[in-house]
């Protein structure tokens, strides 16, 4: 299909299995499991089932920040869910997240265990559970929540919109790329204007709002997303770049970005995380072993 072709929608839409680009093998118009597979359970109360995409990184960054702050109860096991292989459609995963998206969390410190799905909900659950990375002034809570939910509503335009059509679609079509590039640049401008007068997103404090936004928009301006930094002229958003670099300098953020990561340099990947010592014990052989 070219830009000159005109698509005439049929009276009743039917699923074309081949028309899905990079993710055609896992996209489908129905929910529910495709196969039986129990989820593993490790030694810690918090069990995370995820992958190192931006949505997954949000949660591992928070967990590593909680541990960095001395909250030992935030120790966790992070199990790799390979979404390209359809692991998210296993029966055990669907029991934790009926929407079949990563990340998903089980908290075994409660009886019965508590399931939490959707990355924003997991951030709120953990930060409230441990009383950390919220704003200290109650009047700023609305600001923090507003930016947290801004990210949840905005990132689909960046990922499923711009990212899909620019990087993953089987053909590059001008209209959707232009449409979503315009929206992503508008979003970057929203952030840049706000960060001109603020070090962080809410009340001048580093919170879960920053942890939600950084993997998507910080990753974009750092040049990690969709190979699109030059196309979107991301360096022109100087306040966003400074904020992204400030957050990336945090040791817990560097660790959190490694967990369940399957792309990039092997030295930056920790496919599964079951103990803090896993970061030090990581070797080329161990990474290769976990990938098999």
HELIX and SHEET records of a PDB file:
HELIX    1   1 UNK A   21  UNK A   23  5                                   3    
HELIX    2   2 UNK A   54  UNK A   68  1                                  15    
HELIX    3   3 UNK A   72  UNK A   74  5                                   3    
HELIX    4   4 UNK A   83  UNK A   85  5                                   3    
HELIX    5   5 UNK A   87  UNK A   89  5                                   3    
HELIX    6   6 UNK A   91  UNK A   96  1                                   6    
HELIX    7   7 UNK A  119  UNK A  130  1                                  12    
HELIX    8   8 UNK A  138  UNK A  140  5                                   3    
HELIX    9   9 UNK A  141  UNK A  156  1                                  16    
HELIX   10  10 UNK A  157  UNK A  168  3                                  12    
HELIX   11  11 UNK A  174  UNK A  195  1                                  22    
HELIX   12  12 UNK A  208  UNK A  213  1                                   6    
HELIX   13  13 UNK A  214  UNK A  218  3                                   5    
HELIX   14  14 UNK A  219  UNK A  221  1                                   3    
HELIX   15  15 UNK A  234  UNK A  236  5                                   3    
HELIX   16  16 UNK A  238  UNK A  248  1                                  11    
HELIX   17  17 UNK A  251  UNK A  258  1                                   8    
HELIX   18  18 UNK A  266  UNK A  268  5                                   3    
HELIX   19  19 UNK A  278  UNK A  281  1                                   4    
HELIX   20  20 UNK A  284  UNK A  291  1                                   8    
SHEET    1   A 4 UNK A  76  UNK A  80  0                                        
SHEET    2   A 4 UNK A  46  UNK A  50  1                                        
SHEET    3   A 4 UNK A 104  UNK A 107 -1                                        
SHEET    4   A 4 UNK A 114  UNK A 117 -1                                        
END                                                                             
